[in-house]
């Protein structure tokens, strides 16, 4: 009589969140949602453009597009284009105010490099 043993299943690793917001980004979005963009949502996608190949694209939408993923962090919801999901896993969205500019920035662990001007990236 032979005995066959099946090895125990490996526990699945938890995936990092698709995207997170810093407190500053959440506050800025909260202000935008309560003011001029009331009733709309920010949609984040990735477009092919720039010197390095990819660029973040932010747009205001009235409703999610088919396949969009809802990300809610710190009580704020943003939409992520399903085609951009793989490029954005683990990304942290921030809002920075500098002397001559202000805007949302992204710290993306999937980026392998950025162009010199910082407007595009590649994975």
C-alpha positions as CSV (number, residue, x, y, z in Angstrom):
1,X,0.0,0.0,0.0
2,X,1.5,3.4,-1.0
3,X,0.6,6.6,0.7
4,X,0.5,9.8,-1.2
5,X,0.8,13.1,0.6
6,X,-0.2,16.4,-0.8
7,X,2.0,19.3,0.3
8,X,0.0,22.0,2.2
9,X,-1.1,24.9,0.1
10,X,1.1,28.0,0.3
11,X,-0.6,31.0,1.9
12,X,-1.4,33.7,-0.6
13,X,0.5,36.9,-0.2
14,X,-1.6,40.0,0.3
15,X,-1.3,42.4,-2.6
16,X,-0.5,46.0,-1.8
17,X,-3.4,48.4,-2.2
18,X,-3.9,49.6,-5.7
19,X,-3.5,53.2,-4.7
20,X,-3.2,55.3,-1.5
21,X,-3.7,59.0,-0.8
22,X,-1.6,61.1,1.5
23,X,-3.5,63.3,4.0
24,X,-2.6,66.4,1.8
25,X,-3.9,64.8,-1.4
26,X,-7.1,63.7,0.5
27,X,-7.7,67.2,1.8
28,X,-7.2,68.7,-1.6
29,X,-9.5,66.3,-3.3
30,X,-12.1,66.8,-0.5
31,X,-12.0,70.6,-1.2
32,X,-12.3,70.0,-4.9
33,X,-15.2,67.5,-4.5
34,X,-17.1,70.0,-2.2
35,X,-16.5,73.0,-4.5
36,X,-16.5,73.1,-8.3
37,X,-16.3,69.3,-8.9
38,X,-19.3,68.4,-6.7
39,X,-21.0,65.2,-7.9
40,X,-18.0,64.2,-10.1
41,X,-15.0,61.9,-9.5
42,X,-11.4,62.1,-10.3
43,X,-10.4,59.4,-12.8
44,X,-6.7,58.4,-13.0
45,X,-5.3,56.7,-16.1
46,X,-2.0,56.2,-17.8
47,X,-1.5,57.5,-21.3
48,X,1.2,56.7,-23.8
49,X,3.2,60.0,-24.2
50,X,6.3,61.9,-23.2
51,X,10.0,61.0,-23.5
52,X,9.8,58.0,-21.3
53,X,6.6,56.5,-22.7
54,X,3.9,56.8,-20.1
55,X,2.2,59.7,-18.3
56,X,-0.4,60.0,-15.6
57,X,-3.7,61.4,-16.9
58,X,-6.2,62.9,-14.5
59,X,-9.8,63.8,-15.6
60,X,-13.1,64.6,-14.0
61,X,-16.0,62.3,-14.8
62,X,-19.6,62.2,-13.9
63,X,-19.7,58.4,-13.6
64,X,-17.3,55.4,-13.8
65,X,-16.5,53.9,-17.1
66,X,-16.9,50.2,-17.6
67,X,-14.1,48.3,-15.7
68,X,-13.0,51.3,-13.6
69,X,-11.8,50.4,-10.1
70,X,-13.0,52.5,-7.2
71,X,-10.3,53.3,-4.7
72,X,-11.4,54.8,-1.3
73,X,-8.8,56.0,1.1
74,X,-9.2,58.5,4.0
75,X,-12.8,58.8,3.1
76,X,-12.1,60.0,-0.5
77,X,-12.9,58.0,-3.6
78,X,-11.0,58.1,-6.9
79,X,-11.4,56.0,-10.0
80,X,-8.6,54.1,-11.6
81,X,-8.8,53.0,-15.3
82,X,-8.7,49.2,-15.4
83,X,-6.0,49.5,-18.1
84,X,-3.8,51.5,-15.7
85,X,-4.2,49.2,-12.7
86,X,-1.1,47.0,-13.3
87,X,1.0,50.2,-13.7
88,X,-0.3,51.7,-10.5
89,X,-0.3,48.9,-7.9
90,X,1.2,50.3,-4.7
91,X,1.2,54.0,-5.9
92,X,0.9,56.8,-3.4
93,X,-0.8,60.0,-4.6
94,X,0.3,63.3,-3.0
95,X,-0.4,66.9,-3.5
96,X,2.5,69.3,-3.5
97,X,2.6,73.1,-3.5
98,X,5.9,74.6,-4.7
99,X,7.0,78.2,-5.3
100,X,5.9,78.3,-8.9
101,X,3.5,75.3,-9.2
102,X,1.0,73.0,-7.4
103,X,-0.4,69.7,-8.3
104,X,-0.8,66.0,-7.7
105,X,2.3,63.8,-7.7
106,X,2.7,60.1,-7.7
107,X,5.2,57.8,-5.9
108,X,5.0,54.6,-7.9
109,X,7.1,51.6,-6.9
110,X,6.6,50.2,-10.5
111,X,8.5,53.0,-12.2
112,X,11.9,52.1,-13.5
113,X,12.8,55.6,-14.6
114,X,11.5,59.1,-15.5
115,X,12.4,61.5,-18.2
116,X,14.5,64.6,-17.4
117,X,11.5,66.9,-17.1
118,X,9.6,64.5,-14.8
119,X,6.5,64.5,-17.0
120,X,6.7,60.8,-18.1
121,X,7.9,57.5,-16.8
122,X,8.5,53.9,-17.8
123,X,7.9,50.6,-16.1
